[in-house]
């Protein structure tokens, strides 16, 4: 009998899709990997642009549905595999804070980090989606200080989104290595599913290296 929840993940090693791969492991979800080589430009080829016209990973396919955009994918998967308990259900008092931190990531954190990486002058505070970088960062750090996870004691899908993002943004000095941030990223990154996928990603990346 076919599994009607089987997921195809369009994935590139050491990219934003790594967090989704970890999430699939955390959810014990059945999945297939479609691995793309970003350095070879496979994400810009017609076959993949038909999946995601933006030419970005991650993307997932579930039956006839194609879902792109990190936050949408995390929300979709955590709700689809609700039995794993990684998303507060509708009606739960923590559903609102959970959605808040998912939306804050896309609406505030990423735009602020991209501006910082590009060394762009931010817009006037009233026109900026994130206000200003320092306030955005202080908001995140203030939440992490309450720990150990975004919603308190319970780990959720939002922690994978944030934990993986904070790991790479601190690596490239786009976010300061404050104790609240590094301890949180290490906490998320040391979970068994994350350790397994880090090893798998290293193998996938090695396989994409030119021979000789």
C-alpha positions as CSV (number, residue, x, y, z in Angstrom):
1,X,0.0,0.0,0.0
2,X,1.6,3.3,-1.0
3,X,2.3,5.9,1.6
4,X,0.2,9.0,0.8
5,X,2.5,11.2,2.9
6,X,5.7,10.4,1.1
7,X,7.7,13.6,0.4
8,X,10.2,14.4,-2.4
9,X,12.8,16.9,-1.2
10,X,14.7,18.9,-3.8
11,X,17.9,19.3,-2.0
12,X,21.4,20.7,-2.3
13,X,24.1,19.8,0.3
14,X,25.2,22.6,2.6
15,X,22.3,24.9,1.6
16,X,19.1,26.1,3.2
17,X,17.5,22.8,2.3
18,X,19.7,21.0,4.9
19,X,17.4,22.1,7.6
20,X,14.4,20.6,5.8
21,X,16.2,17.3,5.5
22,X,16.9,17.4,9.2
23,X,13.2,18.2,9.8
24,X,12.2,15.2,7.7
25,X,14.4,13.0,9.9
26,X,13.0,14.5,13.1
27,X,9.5,13.8,11.9
28,X,10.4,10.2,10.9
29,X,8.8,11.1,7.5
30,X,9.0,8.9,4.4
31,X,10.9,10.8,1.8
32,X,13.0,10.7,-1.4
33,X,15.8,13.0,-2.2
34,X,16.3,14.7,-5.5
35,X,19.8,16.1,-5.2
36,X,20.8,19.2,-7.1
37,X,24.4,20.4,-7.8
38,X,24.2,24.2,-7.3
39,X,27.8,24.8,-8.5
40,X,26.9,23.1,-11.8
41,X,23.8,25.3,-12.1
42,X,21.3,22.5,-12.0
43,X,18.9,24.7,-10.1
44,X,18.6,27.0,-13.2
45,X,17.9,24.2,-15.7
46,X,14.3,23.9,-17.1
47,X,13.6,20.7,-15.2
48,X,14.0,22.4,-11.9
49,X,12.7,25.8,-12.8
50,X,9.4,24.0,-13.6
51,X,9.4,23.0,-9.9
52,X,10.5,26.4,-8.5
53,X,10.7,29.3,-11.0
54,X,13.0,31.1,-8.5
55,X,15.6,28.4,-9.0
56,X,16.1,28.0,-5.2
57,X,16.2,25.1,-2.8
58,X,14.5,23.8,-0.8
59,X,11.3,22.7,-2.5
60,X,9.2,19.7,-1.8
61,X,6.6,17.7,-3.6
62,X,3.8,15.9,-1.8
63,X,1.5,14.2,-4.3
64,X,0.5,16.8,-6.8
65,X,1.4,19.7,-4.5
66,X,4.6,21.6,-4.8
67,X,5.7,23.8,-1.9
68,X,8.5,26.2,-2.0
69,X,9.8,28.8,0.5
70,X,11.5,27.6,3.7
71,X,8.8,28.8,6.2
72,X,6.0,27.3,4.2
73,X,7.8,24.0,3.9
74,X,8.5,23.8,7.7
75,X,4.9,24.7,8.5
76,X,3.5,22.2,6.0
77,X,5.6,19.3,7.1
78,X,5.3,19.8,10.8
79,X,1.5,19.9,10.4
80,X,1.4,16.9,8.0
81,X,3.3,14.8,10.5
82,X,1.5,16.2,13.5
83,X,2.1,13.0,15.5
84,X,5.7,14.0,15.9
85,X,4.7,16.9,18.1
86,X,6.9,19.5,16.4
87,X,4.1,22.0,15.8
88,X,1.6,23.3,18.4
89,X,-1.9,22.5,16.9
90,X,-4.5,25.0,16.1
91,X,-6.2,25.9,19.4
92,X,-3.0,25.4,21.5
93,X,-1.9,28.6,23.3
94,X,1.6,28.2,21.8
95,X,0.4,28.1,18.2
96,X,0.5,31.9,18.0
97,X,4.1,32.3,19.3
98,X,5.2,29.4,17.0
99,X,3.7,31.2,14.0
100,X,5.2,34.5,15.1
101,X,8.8,33.1,15.1
102,X,8.3,31.4,11.8
103,X,7.1,34.7,10.2
104,X,9.8,36.7,12.0
105,X,12.4,34.6,10.4
106,X,11.2,35.4,6.8
107,X,10.0,38.9,7.3
108,X,12.7,40.3,9.6
109,X,15.7,38.1,10.1
110,X,16.6,37.2,6.6
111,X,16.1,40.7,5.1
112,X,18.2,42.2,7.8
113,X,21.0,39.6,7.4
114,X,21.0,40.0,3.6
115,X,21.3,43.8,3.9
116,X,24.2,43.2,6.3
117,X,25.9,40.8,4.0
118,X,25.6,43.1,1.0
119,X,26.8,46.0,3.1
120,X,23.7,47.9,2.0
121,X,22.5,51.0,3.8
122,X,19.2,50.1,5.4
123,X,16.0,51.9,4.5
124,X,14.5,54.4,6.8
125,X,13.2,52.6,9.9
126,X,9.5,53.2,9.0
127,X,10.0,51.7,5.5
128,X,12.1,48.7,6.5
129,X,10.5,45.3,7.0
130,X,12.7,44.7,10.0
131,X,13.0,48.2,11.4
132,X,16.7,48.2,12.1
133,X,19.3,45.4,12.5
134,X,20.1,46.0,16.2
135,X,16.5,45.9,17.3
136,X,15.8,42.8,15.2
137,X,18.8,41.0,16.7
138,X,18.0,42.1,20.3
139,X,14.5,40.7,19.8
140,X,15.8,37.3,18.8
141,X,18.5,37.2,21.6
142,X,15.9,38.2,24.2
143,X,13.7,35.2,23.2
144,X,16.7,32.8,23.1
145,X,17.7,33.9,26.6
146,X,14.4,32.5,27.9
147,X,15.5,29.1,26.5
148,X,16.3,26.4,26.0
149,X,14.1,26.7,22.9
150,X,12.0,29.3,21.2
151,X,8.8,28.2,22.9
152,X,10.5,27.4,26.2
153,X,11.2,23.8,27.2
154,X,9.7,22.1,24.1
155,X,11.6,21.7,20.9
156,X,9.6,22.5,17.8
157,X,10.0,22.9,14.0
158,X,10.8,26.6,14.3
159,X,13.9,25.7,16.3
160,X,15.3,23.8,13.3
161,X,14.7,26.8,11.0
162,X,16.4,29.2,13.5
163,X,19.1,26.8,14.7
164,X,20.4,26.0,11.3
165,X,20.2,29.6,10.2
166,X,22.0,30.9,13.2
167,X,24.8,28.3,12.8
168,X,25.6,29.5,9.3
169,X,25.1,33.2,9.9
170,X,27.5,33.2,12.8
171,X,30.0,31.2,10.8
172,X,30.1,34.0,8.2
173,X,30.0,36.7,10.9
174,X,26.6,38.0,9.7
175,X,25.4,37.6,13.3
176,X,27.6,38.0,16.3
177,X,28.7,35.0,18.3
178,X,26.8,35.9,21.4
179,X,26.5,33.1,24.0
180,X,22.7,32.9,23.7
181,X,23.0,32.4,20.0
182,X,25.9,30.0,19.8
183,X,24.6,27.8,22.7
184,X,21.2,27.7,21.0
185,X,22.6,26.8,17.6
186,X,24.9,24.1,19.2
187,X,21.9,22.7,21.1
188,X,19.9,22.3,17.9
189,X,22.8,21.1,15.9
190,X,23.8,18.4,18.3
191,X,20.4,16.6,18.1
192,X,20.8,13.1,16.7
193,X,18.9,13.9,13.5
194,X,21.1,16.9,12.8
195,X,24.3,14.9,13.4
196,X,23.1,12.2,10.9
197,X,22.2,14.7,8.2
198,X,25.5,16.7,8.7
199,X,27.3,13.5,7.9
200,X,25.0,12.7,5.0
201,X,25.4,16.2,3.6
202,X,29.2,15.9,3.7
203,X,29.0,12.7,1.6
204,X,26.6,14.3,-0.9
205,X,28.9,17.3,-1.2
206,X,31.9,15.1,-1.7
207,X,30.2,13.2,-4.5
208,X,29.6,16.5,-6.3
209,X,33.3,17.4,-6.3
210,X,35.0,17.1,-9.7
211,X,37.1,14.0,-10.0
212,X,40.8,14.2,-10.7
